Amino acid sequence: MEPLSAIEAFVRSAELGSFSSAARKLVLTPAAVSKSVARLEDSLGVRLFHRTTRKLKLTEAGEHLFADVAGSLHTLQEALTRVSSERLEPTGTLKLSLAPAFGREYVLPVLKPYREACPRVLPEWHFENRQVDLIAEGYDVAVGAGLELSAGLVARELARIHIIAVSSKEYLKKHGTPKTPEELAHHQVIAFRSPRTGKPRVWTMRNRDGTEALVDPKPAILLSELDAMAAAVRGGMGVALLPTSQVLADLERGTAVRVLPEWYADGGPLLVYFSSQRLLPARVRVFIELLAAHFKQEKLAQRFRADR
């Protein structure tokens, strides 16, 4: 009988298409995964993968083996996880991805109670402005908005993000306050450069009566980071359309003011998302529960809304 580790190395390599991706998932080196699969091939006397410099492809024998063992492996691992989680406290590493400013303001407060609840877990939190591939990059969980979730992921909505127009008292005193979305065309607009198109992001704003207006003014400043846009607003450089979560602290401190208060755009749900395992590791489950409780305690879902 082949060791479970060899079967797992084969299944993960087949699922992810490379030894490197499988190694990240298994917390091993690519060489160790490759050798484990090679030993399995030698033991079975068949070749399981066609190997190229870019990707692995299953042979016919590999496809048959994968079809036979993949489901059983997941069932066995879930059973072992269930037994382990019932008697052991959470251990391992919690690898998390989140945006820098948002993470510092709204997620970092969860770190202390998380450490108290899971003292044997190492929090490895990556503050980064990108959507990560949870499975291929070995992340346990991520928090973000405006995301396209791939197959195999599950998300829990924390709040709804609205996009609002903000500026500084200094700028408005000098240039006047726009009264309608159309009047933004006559102001110094700080626009967001879309990473997908390379062009300024266009928003459709609506008011409480349901009237819509397309906001696509010529930008005076074009930036690719929300943190930088918020800083430019505080510096009196113009008007920007930003997520409520990005500027809530500035609005509450008075370092920014909302303009066009009757208008907002829908920025989509703010999500905590993770791999679609029926049995989540305890370290992930505890984090999600604490994060949801923090959002509820601080009433962040209500505070992020712009249509109150």
N, C-alpha and C positions, 0 to 999 in steps of 0.2 A: 504493500500500500504506500502510495506517495505521501510525503509530509504535506500537511495542510498549507504550509508556507509556500510550497512549490505550486500548488493548485491556485492559491491566491495570487501569486506573482503572474501566473499565466492569465487568469481571468482579468486582473487589473490591466495588464498589458494589452489584452484584446479589446477591452472596453475603451481605453484611452488612446490606443494607436501608437504607443511608443513606450520603450523601457524607461525613458527619462520621466515621463508623466506618471507612470506607474510607481516609480521610485519615490517621487514627491508625495504621492498618496500614501505609500507604505512606510515613509520615513526611512528609506534605504538609499543606497547608491545605485545608479543605473547599472553598474557592473555586477552588483550583487543580484539584481533582478534578472539580468541577462543570463548569468551563470545558473540561477535557480531554474529558469525556463529550459536552458540547455540540458541540465541534468534530467529534467522531466522528459525531454525529447529522447535522450539516450536510454532512459529507463523504458519508455514505451516503444522505442524503435521506430518512431515516425517523426517527421518534421511538422511542427505546428505552425510556424510562421514563415512567410516569404519576407526576408529582411532586405530593406533598401536603406540608403543613407538618410532618407527623409521620413519614412513611415513603415510600420509593420502591417502586413496583410495576412490574414489567416489562410492556411492551406485548407484543402477539403477535410483532412483529418482534424485540423484545428477547429474548423467550424463545427464538426460533429461533437468534439469534446466540449467546446464552449457551450453548445446547446444543452448538453447533458449535465454539466456541473455548475454553470453560473447560478442558476436559481437555487440549487441545493446549497451552494456556498453562502449565498446571502441569508438563507434560512438558518443555517448553522451559526453564522456570525451573530445574527439577531438573537438566537437562543442563548449564546454565550454572553452577549452583552446584557441580556435581561438578567441572567443569573448573577453576573458580576455587579451590575448596578444595584441590585437588591442588597448586597452585603458590603460593598466598598464605597467609600466616598469618592467624589470626582477627582480624577488625576489626569495628567498629561498636559498638553498645551492648547490653549484657546487662541487660534489664529483668526484674527478679525480684521476686516477692511472697512474703513470709513473715511469720509471727507475731513480734511484737517480742521477747519473752523467749526463746522457742525459737530464734529466729534469732541473737540475740546469743550464746547459750550453745553452740549446736551447728553453726551454719552459718557464722557470721562467721570462725571459724578457717580456713575454706577460702579466704577472700578473698586472703590473702597468696600462697599457692601459685598461685591463679588468676591474679593479676596478673603473677606471674613467668612463667607459661605463656602468657598472652595480653596482652602489654604494650600492644598497640594497641587493646584493647577497653576501653570505658568501663563499669565496673560501675554500674548504676543500680538500687539495691536499695531496695525499699519495705517498711518494717516496719509492718505493718497487720493488724488483727484482722478480716479479712473474706476471703471467697472471691471472687477477682476473675474477670472474664470475660477470659480470655487473649486471645482473638481480637479482640473488640470494643475492648478497652482497650490493645491493643498490647504485651502482656507476652510475653516469650520463654519463661519458665518460672516455676513456683511450687512451694512446698513447704507441705504441710499434711496434717491428719488429719481424719477424719470428713466427707469431702467427697462430693459427688455430681457426678461428671464428666459433662459434656455430650458429645454426638457431636463427633467431630473431635479429641478429645484422647487422649493416650496417657500412661500412668502407669507408674512403676517403684517398687516397694515398697522402702522403706529399712528399715523395722522395723514391729513390731506394738506398738500402744499399749495399755497396760492402765490401768484406773482403780482407784485404791486410796484407802483412808481414811487421812488423816494429821491430826496435831494437834501440839501443842507439849508439852514436858515440864511447863511451867508450868501449862497448862490441865489436863492429866491428873492432876497432883498435887493440884489443887484440886477437880476434879469426878469423878475416878475414870476408869478405862479400860473402855470397852465391850467385852464379851466376844463378843457376837453382833451381826449386822446389826440385829436387832430392837431392841437396846438403844440404838441411835442415836436412837430416838424420845425418849429421856430426856436428850439432850445438846443443847448449843448447836450446831446444824448451820449451817455456812456453805454455802449452796446456790448453784448456778449458774442464772442466769435464761436460759432458752433464747431466742435471738433470733427463732426461728420462731414459738413459741407464746406467749412472754411469761411462761411459767410455769416453776417450778423443774424442772430436769432430773431425770428418774427413771431410776435404773440398776437392772439386774438383776445382782446379784453372785453369784458361784459360788465354791465351794471346790475343793480338789484332789480331793475325792471325787465331784464333779459335782453336789452339792446346790446349789440355787439359792434366792435370797432377793431379793424386791423391796424396794428401798430407796427409800422415799418419805416421809421424816419431815417434819414441819412445820418450815420453816426459821426460824432465829433471825435470820439475816442473808441477804439475797438480793442477789447481785452479778452483773454482766454481763461480767466480765472475769476470766480465769484468773489473771493477774498479781496482781490485787487480792485474789483468794481466797487465793493463796499468802502474800501479805503479811499478811492477816488471821490466817492460821494461825500464822505466825511471831510475831505479836503476842499470841498466847495467847487469841484470841477464840472458839475452838471447834474443831469437827471438820469437815473438808471431804473430799469425794470429788474427786480431781484426777488428771490423767494422770501417769503415771510420768515422762514427759519433763519435765513442769512442775516436779516436786518432787525429781527425782533429786539435784540439787546440794544442796538443803536437807537431804535425808536423809543424804548423804555428809558434809556439814559438821556434822550434828547439830543444826541449827536447826529441824528438824521430825522427828517420829518416826512410824513407821507403826503404825496400830492395826488390829485385825482382820487380822493378818498372813496368815491362811489364806484370806482372801477378796479377790476382785478382780472387776472387770467388764471386758468386752472393749470397748475404745475404737476398734477398727478399725485399718486399716493407715495408716502414715505414708507419704505418697507425695511423690515429685517428679514433676510432670506438665507436659506440654508439648504443642504442636500435633503432630498426627499426620502429619508430613511424612516421606516415605520417606528423604529426605536432610536430616538435621538440619544447621543452620548449625554450623560448627566451634566458634563461641563457646559454643553451647549444649551441644554434645556434650562439650567439654572440662570444662565446669562439672559436668555430671552425673557424669562419670567421677571427677572429684576429690571430689565430695560422697560418692559411694558408697565410694570408697577411704577417706575420713576416717571414715565410719561403721564400716567394717570394722576399721580400725586401732584405733579407740577402743572397739570391741566394744559399740557403742551398742544394737544390736538385742538383745543378751543383757542388757544393763544395764536396758533399758526393760521387760523382762519381769517380771511380778509372781508368776509361778507356778514360780519356780526353787526 
